[in-house]
């Protein structure tokens, strides 16, 4: 039995057995069926992340003293 998986590898987005070209610059907020992929949380959000890139997201966590997922 296989588990359905969503991942961003280089310039390719893989979901299940399907693949497509990555649409976003760094893989953050990669759209999929009205949801947005967060590589940090390894899960989908209903709304796009407010940060421009993952580095900005990580800086926010450091400034807040938080090391867990948002």
PyMOL Python script that loads the backbone (N, CA, C, O; Angstrom):
from pymol import cmd

cmd.read_pdbstr("""\
ATOM      1  N   UNK A   1       0.843  -1.177   0.000  1.00  0.00           N
ATOM      2  CA  UNK A   1       0.000   0.000   0.000  1.00  0.00           C
ATOM      3  C   UNK A   1       0.890   1.243   0.000  1.00  0.00           C
ATOM      4  O   UNK A   1       1.816   1.339   0.806  1.00  0.00           O
ATOM      5  N   UNK A   2       0.622   2.184  -0.886  1.00  0.00           N
ATOM      6  CA  UNK A   2       1.406   3.408  -0.927  1.00  0.00           C
ATOM      7  C   UNK A   2       0.607   4.566  -0.335  1.00  0.00           C
ATOM      8  O   UNK A   2      -0.624   4.563  -0.356  1.00  0.00           O
ATOM      9  N   UNK A   3       1.317   5.539   0.183  1.00  0.00           N
ATOM     10  CA  UNK A   3       0.706   6.724   0.765  1.00  0.00           C
ATOM     11  C   UNK A   3       0.858   7.867  -0.227  1.00  0.00           C
ATOM     12  O   UNK A   3       1.931   8.046  -0.803  1.00  0.00           O
ATOM     13  N   UNK A   4      -0.198   8.641  -0.432  1.00  0.00           N
ATOM     14  CA  UNK A   4      -0.149   9.791  -1.321  1.00  0.00           C
ATOM     15  C   UNK A   4       0.782  10.816  -0.705  1.00  0.00           C
ATOM     16  O   UNK A   4       0.711  11.082   0.494  1.00  0.00           O
ATOM     17  N   UNK A   5       1.655  11.393  -1.519  1.00  0.00           N
ATOM     18  CA  UNK A   5       2.655  12.329  -1.019  1.00  0.00           C
ATOM     19  C   UNK A   5       2.743  13.543  -1.934  1.00  0.00           C
ATOM     20  O   UNK A   5       2.657  13.416  -3.156  1.00  0.00           O
ATOM     21  N   UNK A   6       2.916  14.717  -1.339  1.00  0.00           N
ATOM     22  CA  UNK A   6       3.131  15.961  -2.074  1.00  0.00           C
ATOM     23  C   UNK A   6       4.530  16.434  -1.741  1.00  0.00           C
ATOM     24  O   UNK A   6       4.893  16.510  -0.567  1.00  0.00           O
ATOM     25  N   UNK A   7       5.325  16.753  -2.757  1.00  0.00           N
ATOM     26  CA  UNK A   7       6.679  17.237  -2.494  1.00  0.00           C
ATOM     27  C   UNK A   7       7.149  18.154  -3.617  1.00  0.00           C
ATOM     28  O   UNK A   7       6.663  18.091  -4.746  1.00  0.00           O
ATOM     29  N   UNK A   8       8.115  19.011  -3.269  1.00  0.00           N
ATOM     30  CA  UNK A   8       8.742  19.894  -4.237  1.00  0.00           C
ATOM     31  C   UNK A   8      10.208  19.487  -4.304  1.00  0.00           C
ATOM     32  O   UNK A   8      10.943  19.625  -3.327  1.00  0.00           O
ATOM     33  N   UNK A   9      10.626  18.986  -5.458  1.00  0.00           N
ATOM     34  CA  UNK A   9      11.993  18.537  -5.675  1.00  0.00           C
ATOM     35  C   UNK A   9      12.593  19.329  -6.825  1.00  0.00           C
ATOM     36  O   UNK A   9      12.263  19.093  -7.988  1.00  0.00           O
ATOM     37  N   UNK A  10      13.473  20.268  -6.502  1.00  0.00           N
ATOM     38  CA  UNK A  10      14.042  21.103  -7.560  1.00  0.00           C
ATOM     39  C   UNK A  10      12.968  21.935  -8.218  1.00  0.00           C
ATOM     40  O   UNK A  10      12.271  22.693  -7.544  1.00  0.00           O
ATOM     41  N   UNK A  11      12.821  21.808  -9.533  1.00  0.00           N
ATOM     42  CA  UNK A  11      11.796  22.555 -10.268  1.00  0.00           C
ATOM     43  C   UNK A  11      10.549  21.733 -10.540  1.00  0.00           C
ATOM     44  O   UNK A  11       9.708  22.131 -11.346  1.00  0.00           O
ATOM     45  N   UNK A  12      10.420  20.587  -9.875  1.00  0.00           N
ATOM     46  CA  UNK A  12       9.299  19.687 -10.113  1.00  0.00           C
ATOM     47  C   UNK A  12       8.455  19.519  -8.855  1.00  0.00           C
ATOM     48  O   UNK A  12       8.985  19.353  -7.757  1.00  0.00           O
ATOM     49  N   UNK A  13       7.141  19.564  -9.028  1.00  0.00           N
ATOM     50  CA  UNK A  13       6.199  19.294  -7.953  1.00  0.00           C
ATOM     51  C   UNK A  13       5.631  17.910  -8.210  1.00  0.00           C
ATOM     52  O   UNK A  13       5.145  17.626  -9.305  1.00  0.00           O
ATOM     53  N   UNK A  14       5.692  17.059  -7.212  1.00  0.00           N
ATOM     54  CA  UNK A  14       5.166  15.699  -7.331  1.00  0.00           C
ATOM     55  C   UNK A  14       4.017  15.526  -6.354  1.00  0.00           C
ATOM     56  O   UNK A  14       4.134  15.863  -5.175  1.00  0.00           O
ATOM     57  N   UNK A  15       2.904  14.997  -6.852  1.00  0.00           N
ATOM     58  CA  UNK A  15       1.771  14.688  -5.990  1.00  0.00           C
ATOM     59  C   UNK A  15       1.188  13.371  -6.451  1.00  0.00           C
ATOM     60  O   UNK A  15       0.670  13.243  -7.560  1.00  0.00           O
ATOM     61  N   UNK A  16       1.291  12.395  -5.563  1.00  0.00           N
ATOM     62  CA  UNK A  16       0.901  11.047  -5.946  1.00  0.00           C
ATOM     63  C   UNK A  16       1.817  10.559  -7.054  1.00  0.00           C
ATOM     64  O   UNK A  16       3.039  10.626  -6.925  1.00  0.00           O
ATOM     65  N   UNK A  17       1.241  10.071  -8.136  1.00  0.00           N
ATOM     66  CA  UNK A  17       2.026   9.597  -9.280  1.00  0.00           C
ATOM     67  C   UNK A  17       2.179  10.677 -10.354  1.00  0.00           C
ATOM     68  O   UNK A  17       2.778  10.429 -11.400  1.00  0.00           O
ATOM     69  N   UNK A  18       1.645  11.861 -10.102  1.00  0.00           N
ATOM     70  CA  UNK A  18       1.686  12.942 -11.090  1.00  0.00           C
ATOM     71  C   UNK A  18       2.817  13.914 -10.784  1.00  0.00           C
ATOM     72  O   UNK A  18       3.263  14.037  -9.643  1.00  0.00           O
ATOM     73  N   UNK A  19       3.275  14.608 -11.839  1.00  0.00           N
ATOM     74  CA  UNK A  19       4.323  15.617 -11.712  1.00  0.00           C
ATOM     75  C   UNK A  19       3.949  16.822 -12.562  1.00  0.00           C
ATOM     76  O   UNK A  19       3.253  16.701 -13.570  1.00  0.00           O
ATOM     77  N   UNK A  20       4.426  17.989 -12.133  1.00  0.00           N
ATOM     78  CA  UNK A  20       4.266  19.204 -12.923  1.00  0.00           C
ATOM     79  C   UNK A  20       5.407  20.160 -12.589  1.00  0.00           C
ATOM     80  O   UNK A  20       6.136  19.960 -11.619  1.00  0.00           O
ATOM     81  N   UNK A  21       5.547  21.186 -13.394  1.00  0.00           N
ATOM     82  CA  UNK A  21       6.560  22.213 -13.184  1.00  0.00           C
ATOM     83  C   UNK A  21       6.196  23.059 -11.957  1.00  0.00           C
ATOM     84  O   UNK A  21       5.026  23.385 -11.759  1.00  0.00           O
ATOM     85  N   UNK A  22       7.167  23.409 -11.151  1.00  0.00           N
ATOM     86  CA  UNK A  22       6.935  24.263  -9.989  1.00  0.00           C
ATOM     87  C   UNK A  22       6.488  25.641 -10.467  1.00  0.00           C
ATOM     88  O   UNK A  22       7.043  26.168 -11.431  1.00  0.00           O
ATOM     89  N   UNK A  23       5.491  26.231  -9.808  1.00  0.00           N
ATOM     90  CA  UNK A  23       4.955  27.530 -10.196  1.00  0.00           C
ATOM     91  C   UNK A  23       5.546  28.684  -9.394  1.00  0.00           C
ATOM     92  O   UNK A  23       5.593  29.815  -9.879  1.00  0.00           O
ATOM     93  N   UNK A  24       5.993  28.410  -8.183  1.00  0.00           N
ATOM     94  CA  UNK A  24       6.541  29.465  -7.335  1.00  0.00           C
ATOM     95  C   UNK A  24       8.065  29.430  -7.344  1.00  0.00           C
ATOM     96  O   UNK A  24       8.674  28.419  -7.695  1.00  0.00           O
ATOM     97  N   UNK A  25       8.668  30.547  -6.953  1.00  0.00           N
ATOM     98  CA  UNK A  25      10.118  30.682  -7.021  1.00  0.00           C
ATOM     99  C   UNK A  25      10.863  29.720  -6.091  1.00  0.00           C
ATOM    100  O   UNK A  25      11.890  29.161  -6.476  1.00  0.00           O
ATOM    101  N   UNK A  26      10.350  29.523  -4.864  1.00  0.00           N
ATOM    102  CA  UNK A  26      11.095  28.730  -3.886  1.00  0.00           C
ATOM    103  C   UNK A  26      10.319  27.559  -3.291  1.00  0.00           C
ATOM    104  O   UNK A  26      10.798  26.924  -2.351  1.00  0.00           O
ATOM    105  N   UNK A  27       9.141  27.261  -3.811  1.00  0.00           N
ATOM    106  CA  UNK A  27       8.366  26.128  -3.314  1.00  0.00           C
ATOM    107  C   UNK A  27       7.397  26.479  -2.202  1.00  0.00           C
ATOM    108  O   UNK A  27       6.511  25.685  -1.886  1.00  0.00           O
ATOM    109  N   UNK A  28       7.545  27.660  -1.595  1.00  0.00           N
ATOM    110  CA  UNK A  28       6.593  28.117  -0.588  1.00  0.00           C
ATOM    111  C   UNK A  28       5.315  28.566  -1.293  1.00  0.00           C
ATOM    112  O   UNK A  28       5.361  29.150  -2.375  1.00  0.00           O
ATOM    113  N   UNK A  29       4.185  28.287  -0.667  1.00  0.00           N
ATOM    114  CA  UNK A  29       2.877  28.668  -1.218  1.00  0.00           C
ATOM    115  C   UNK A  29       2.603  28.047  -2.578  1.00  0.00           C
ATOM    116  O   UNK A  29       1.888  28.633  -3.391  1.00  0.00           O
ATOM    117  N   UNK A  30       3.151  26.891  -2.833  1.00  0.00           N
ATOM    118  CA  UNK A  30       2.894  26.194  -4.099  1.00  0.00           C
ATOM    119  C   UNK A  30       1.417  25.798  -4.122  1.00  0.00           C
ATOM    120  O   UNK A  30       0.978  25.041  -3.256  1.00  0.00           O
ATOM    121  N   UNK A  31       0.632  26.297  -5.101  1.00  0.00           N
ATOM    122  CA  UNK A  31      -0.803  26.030  -5.100  1.00  0.00           C
ATOM    123  C   UNK A  31      -1.140  24.595  -5.498  1.00  0.00           C
ATOM    124  O   UNK A  31      -0.485  23.989  -6.347  1.00  0.00           O
ATOM    125  N   UNK A  32      -2.192  24.072  -4.851  1.00  0.00           N
ATOM    126  CA  UNK A  32      -2.729  22.756  -5.203  1.00  0.00           C
ATOM    127  C   UNK A  32      -4.175  22.694  -4.715  1.00  0.00           C
ATOM    128  O   UNK A  32      -4.423  22.662  -3.510  1.00  0.00           O
ATOM    129  N   UNK A  33      -5.105  22.677  -5.625  1.00  0.00           N
ATOM    130  CA  UNK A  33      -6.535  22.557  -5.324  1.00  0.00           C
ATOM    131  C   UNK A  33      -6.994  23.522  -4.229  1.00  0.00           C
ATOM    132  O   UNK A  33      -7.493  23.088  -3.191  1.00  0.00           O
ATOM    133  N   UNK A  34      -6.829  24.823  -4.455  1.00  0.00           N
ATOM    134  CA  UNK A  34      -7.265  25.875  -3.534  1.00  0.00           C
ATOM    135  C   UNK A  34      -6.593  25.825  -2.167  1.00  0.00           C
ATOM    136  O   UNK A  34      -7.129  26.348  -1.190  1.00  0.00           O
ATOM    137  N   UNK A  35      -5.430  25.203  -2.095  1.00  0.00           N
ATOM    138  CA  UNK A  35      -4.626  25.185  -0.873  1.00  0.00           C
ATOM    139  C   UNK A  35      -3.211  25.590  -1.241  1.00  0.00           C
ATOM    140  O   UNK A  35      -2.855  25.618  -2.419  1.00  0.00           O
ATOM    141  N   UNK A  36      -2.396  25.907  -0.226  1.00  0.00           N
ATOM    142  CA  UNK A  36      -1.035  26.371  -0.452  1.00  0.00           C
ATOM    143  C   UNK A  36      -0.067  25.535   0.371  1.00  0.00           C
ATOM    144  O   UNK A  36      -0.232  25.393   1.583  1.00  0.00           O
ATOM    145  N   UNK A  37       0.931  24.989  -0.284  1.00  0.00           N
ATOM    146  CA  UNK A  37       1.905  24.099   0.341  1.00  0.00           C
ATOM    147  C   UNK A  37       2.932  24.895   1.147  1.00  0.00           C
ATOM    148  O   UNK A  37       3.488  25.883   0.667  1.00  0.00           O
ATOM    149  N   UNK A  38       3.171  24.449   2.377  1.00  0.00           N
ATOM    150  CA  UNK A  38       4.207  25.037   3.225  1.00  0.00           C
ATOM    151  C   UNK A  38       5.301  23.989   3.425  1.00  0.00           C
ATOM    152  O   UNK A  38       5.077  23.000   4.122  1.00  0.00           O
ATOM    153  N   UNK A  39       6.481  24.183   2.829  1.00  0.00           N
ATOM    154  CA  UNK A  39       7.541  23.189   2.984  1.00  0.00           C
ATOM    155  C   UNK A  39       8.055  23.079   4.414  1.00  0.00           C
ATOM    156  O   UNK A  39       8.575  22.034   4.806  1.00  0.00           O
ATOM    157  N   UNK A  40       7.915  24.135   5.190  1.00  0.00           N
ATOM    158  CA  UNK A  40       8.359  24.091   6.579  1.00  0.00           C
ATOM    159  C   UNK A  40       7.463  23.174   7.407  1.00  0.00           C
ATOM    160  O   UNK A  40       7.954  22.343   8.172  1.00  0.00           O
ATOM    161  N   UNK A  41       6.162  23.326   7.255  1.00  0.00           N
ATOM    162  CA  UNK A  41       5.209  22.502   8.002  1.00  0.00           C
ATOM    163  C   UNK A  41       4.943  21.162   7.325  1.00  0.00           C
ATOM    164  O   UNK A  41       4.387  20.250   7.936  1.00  0.00           O
ATOM    165  N   UNK A  42       5.347  21.049   6.048  1.00  0.00           N
ATOM    166  CA  UNK A  42       5.058  19.855   5.261  1.00  0.00           C
ATOM    167  C   UNK A  42       3.556  19.570   5.229  1.00  0.00           C
ATOM    168  O   UNK A  42       3.116  18.429   5.370  1.00  0.00           O
ATOM    169  N   UNK A  43       2.770  20.661   5.035  1.00  0.00           N
ATOM    170  CA  UNK A  43       1.328  20.536   4.996  1.00  0.00           C
ATOM    171  C   UNK A  43       0.734  21.705   4.231  1.00  0.00           C
ATOM    172  O   UNK A  43       1.447  22.644   3.879  1.00  0.00           O
ATOM    173  N   UNK A  44      -0.561  21.655   3.972  1.00  0.00           N
ATOM    174  CA  UNK A  44      -1.266  22.687   3.216  1.00  0.00           C
ATOM    175  C   UNK A  44      -1.954  23.677   4.143  1.00  0.00           C
ATOM    176  O   UNK A  44      -2.397  23.323   5.235  1.00  0.00           O
ATOM    177  N   UNK A  45      -2.037  24.933   3.685  1.00  0.00           N
ATOM    178  CA  UNK A  45      -2.773  25.979   4.393  1.00  0.00           C
ATOM    179  C   UNK A  45      -3.905  26.460   3.503  1.00  0.00           C
ATOM    180  O   UNK A  45      -3.831  26.359   2.278  1.00  0.00           O
ATOM    181  N   UNK A  46      -4.958  26.985   4.130  1.00  0.00           N
ATOM    182  CA  UNK A  46      -6.088  27.518   3.360  1.00  0.00           C
ATOM    183  C   UNK A  46      -5.728  28.835   2.692  1.00  0.00           C
ATOM    184  O   UNK A  46      -6.270  29.172   1.639  1.00  0.00           O
ATOM    185  N   UNK A  47      -4.806  29.585   3.309  1.00  0.00           N
ATOM    186  CA  UNK A  47      -4.406  30.891   2.783  1.00  0.00           C
ATOM    187  C   UNK A  47      -2.907  30.905   2.553  1.00  0.00           C
ATOM    188  O   UNK A  47      -2.171  30.203   3.247  1.00  0.00           O
ATOM    189  N   UNK A  48      -2.440  31.691   1.592  1.00  0.00           N
ATOM    190  CA  UNK A  48      -0.996  31.754   1.353  1.00  0.00           C
ATOM    191  C   UNK A  48      -0.260  32.338   2.562  1.00  0.00           C
ATOM    192  O   UNK A  48      -0.802  33.168   3.292  1.00  0.00           O
ATOM    193  N   UNK A  49       0.939  31.905   2.751  1.00  0.00           N
ATOM    194  CA  UNK A  49       1.800  32.405   3.823  1.00  0.00           C
ATOM    195  C   UNK A  49       2.111  33.886   3.556  1.00  0.00           C
ATOM    196  O   UNK A  49       2.323  34.266   2.404  1.00  0.00           O
ATOM    197  N   UNK A  50       2.140  34.721   4.593  1.00  0.00           N
ATOM    198  CA  UNK A  50       2.417  36.143   4.382  1.00  0.00           C
ATOM    199  C   UNK A  50       3.891  36.460   4.102  1.00  0.00           C
ATOM    200  O   UNK A  50       4.216  37.576   3.696  1.00  0.00           O
ATOM    201  N   UNK A  51       4.775  35.492   4.315  1.00  0.00           N
ATOM    202  CA  UNK A  51       6.197  35.739   4.124  1.00  0.00           C
ATOM    203  C   UNK A  51       6.590  35.587   2.656  1.00  0.00           C
ATOM    204  O   UNK A  51       5.988  34.803   1.921  1.00  0.00           O
ATOM    205  N   UNK A  52       7.592  36.334   2.242  1.00  0.00           N
ATOM    206  CA  UNK A  52       8.040  36.322   0.851  1.00  0.00           C
ATOM    207  C   UNK A  52       8.755  35.020   0.509  1.00  0.00           C
ATOM    208  O   UNK A  52       8.602  34.494  -0.593  1.00  0.00           O
ATOM    209  N   UNK A  53       9.538  34.500   1.456  1.00  0.00           N
ATOM    210  CA  UNK A  53      10.280  33.267   1.218  1.00  0.00           C
ATOM    211  C   UNK A  53      10.507  32.547   2.542  1.00  0.00           C
ATOM    212  O   UNK A  53      10.144  33.053   3.603  1.00  0.00           O
ATOM    213  N   UNK A  54      11.099  31.382   2.474  1.00  0.00           N
ATOM    214  CA  UNK A  54      11.302  30.573   3.678  1.00  0.00           C
ATOM    215  C   UNK A  54      12.307  31.217   4.635  1.00  0.00           C
ATOM    216  O   UNK A  54      12.181  31.078   5.852  1.00  0.00           O
ATOM    217  N   UNK A  55      13.286  31.908   4.101  1.00  0.00           N
ATOM    218  CA  UNK A  55      14.277  32.594   4.940  1.00  0.00           C
ATOM    219  C   UNK A  55      13.589  33.647   5.820  1.00  0.00           C
ATOM    220  O   UNK A  55      13.903  33.764   7.005  1.00  0.00           O
ATOM    221  N   UNK A  56      12.663  34.402   5.249  1.00  0.00           N
ATOM    222  CA  UNK A  56      11.913  35.399   6.020  1.00  0.00           C
ATOM    223  C   UNK A  56      11.079  34.725   7.106  1.00  0.00           C
ATOM    224  O   UNK A  56      10.977  35.236   8.221  1.00  0.00           O
ATOM    225  N   UNK A  57      10.495  33.597   6.788  1.00  0.00           N
ATOM    226  CA  UNK A  57       9.706  32.824   7.745  1.00  0.00           C
ATOM    227  C   UNK A  57      10.587  32.362   8.916  1.00  0.00           C
ATOM    228  O   UNK A  57      10.200  32.486  10.078  1.00  0.00           O
ATOM    229  N   UNK A  58      11.762  31.836   8.600  1.00  0.00           N
ATOM    230  CA  UNK A  58      12.680  31.366   9.642  1.00  0.00           C
ATOM    231  C   UNK A  58      13.187  32.530  10.491  1.00  0.00           C
ATOM    232  O   UNK A  58      13.343  32.378  11.703  1.00  0.00           O
ATOM    233  N   UNK A  59      13.448  33.690   9.883  1.00  0.00           N
ATOM    234  CA  UNK A  59      13.862  34.874  10.645  1.00  0.00           C
ATOM    235  C   UNK A  59      12.783  35.289  11.637  1.00  0.00           C
ATOM    236  O   UNK A  59      13.085  35.665  12.770  1.00  0.00           O
ATOM    237  N   UNK A  60      11.533  35.222  11.215  1.00  0.00           N
ATOM    238  CA  UNK A  60      10.414  35.562  12.099  1.00  0.00           C
ATOM    239  C   UNK A  60      10.405  34.641  13.320  1.00  0.00           C
ATOM    240  O   UNK A  60      10.238  35.109  14.446  1.00  0.00           O
ATOM    241  N   UNK A  61      10.584  33.339  13.107  1.00  0.00           N
ATOM    242  CA  UNK A  61      10.609  32.385  14.211  1.00  0.00           C
ATOM    243  C   UNK A  61      11.749  32.701  15.179  1.00  0.00           C
ATOM    244  O   UNK A  61      11.560  32.643  16.394  1.00  0.00           O
ATOM    245  N   UNK A  62      12.916  33.031  14.658  1.00  0.00           N
ATOM    246  CA  UNK A  62      14.067  33.348  15.501  1.00  0.00           C
ATOM    247  C   UNK A  62      13.799  34.622  16.312  1.00  0.00           C
ATOM    248  O   UNK A  62      14.094  34.671  17.506  1.00  0.00           O
ATOM    249  N   UNK A  63      13.247  35.639  15.670  1.00  0.00           N
ATOM    250  CA  UNK A  63      12.963  36.902  16.370  1.00  0.00           C
ATOM    251  C   UNK A  63      11.917  36.719  17.471  1.00  0.00           C
ATOM    252  O   UNK A  63      11.967  37.398  18.497  1.00  0.00           O
ATOM    253  N   UNK A  64      10.972  35.803  17.260  1.00  0.00           N
ATOM    254  CA  UNK A  64       9.926  35.555  18.246  1.00  0.00           C
ATOM    255  C   UNK A  64      10.375  34.568  19.321  1.00  0.00           C
ATOM    256  O   UNK A  64       9.692  34.393  20.331  1.00  0.00           O
ATOM    257  N   UNK A  65      11.515  33.930  19.105  1.00  0.00           N
ATOM    258  CA  UNK A  65      11.972  32.922  20.061  1.00  0.00           C
ATOM    259  C   UNK A  65      11.246  31.601  19.919  1.00  0.00           C
ATOM    260  O   UNK A  65      11.252  30.774  20.832  1.00  0.00           O
ATOM    261  N   UNK A  66      10.636  31.412  18.793  1.00  0.00           N
ATOM    262  CA  UNK A  66       9.857  30.196  18.513  1.00  0.00           C
ATOM    263  C   UNK A  66      10.609  29.329  17.517  1.00  0.00           C
ATOM    264  O   UNK A  66      11.038  29.824  16.474  1.00  0.00           O
ATOM    265  N   UNK A  67      10.776  28.063  17.812  1.00  0.00           N
ATOM    266  CA  UNK A  67      11.438  27.154  16.891  1.00  0.00           C
ATOM    267  C   UNK A  67      10.488  26.099  16.336  1.00  0.00           C
ATOM    268  O   UNK A  67      10.912  25.232  15.572  1.00  0.00           O
ATOM    269  N   UNK A  68       9.215  26.158  16.707  1.00  0.00           N
ATOM    270  CA  UNK A  68       8.247  25.196  16.197  1.00  0.00           C
ATOM    271  C   UNK A  68       7.561  25.749  14.964  1.00  0.00           C
ATOM    272  O   UNK A  68       7.717  26.924  14.631  1.00  0.00           O
ATOM    273  N   UNK A  69       6.794  24.895  14.281  1.00  0.00           N
ATOM    274  CA  UNK A  69       6.043  25.324  13.089  1.00  0.00           C
ATOM    275  C   UNK A  69       4.992  26.335  13.498  1.00  0.00           C
ATOM    276  O   UNK A  69       4.421  26.250  14.586  1.00  0.00           O
ATOM    277  N   UNK A  70       4.741  27.297  12.616  1.00  0.00           N
ATOM    278  CA  UNK A  70       3.760  28.337  12.897  1.00  0.00           C
ATOM    279  C   UNK A  70       2.396  27.766  13.083  1.00  0.00           C
ATOM    280  O   UNK A  70       1.444  28.507  13.329  1.00  0.00           O
TER     281      UNK A  70
END
""", "prot")
cmd.dss("prot")
cmd.show_as("cartoon", "prot")
cmd.util.cbc("prot")
cmd.orient("prot")
